[in-house]
Amino acid sequence: CIFSSGTTALLLLSMPVVATMNFYLGYPLRLVCATACSLMLKFSGFAVTQRATELVLGGQVVEVDAPCSGVKMLWFA
């Protein structure tokens, strides 16, 4: 065998796992977070509408972006 178990472990650790997860799961997680937030705000009595990953309240748009949700928060948790 060319690679020892230590070399194989280091190669696996060097793979861009977080970047790959962010690419594939970032938008769906932001969408779920925006949906949950809009439901909670509607339940609290606010007239919030949701457009994809944006929340609109009285003409003001708040975008749920990658620093607020997604893989980074999942990784942090």
HELIX and SHEET records of a PDB file:
HELIX    1   1 SER A    5  LEU A   13  1                                   9    
HELIX    2   2 VAL A   17  PHE A   43  1                                  27    
HELIX    3   3 VAL A   71  PHE A   76  1                                   6    
SHEET    1   A 3 THR A  49  ARG A  51  0                                        
SHEET    2   A 3 GLU A  54  LEU A  57 -1                                        
SHEET    3   A 3 GLN A  60  GLU A  63 -1                                        
END                                                                             
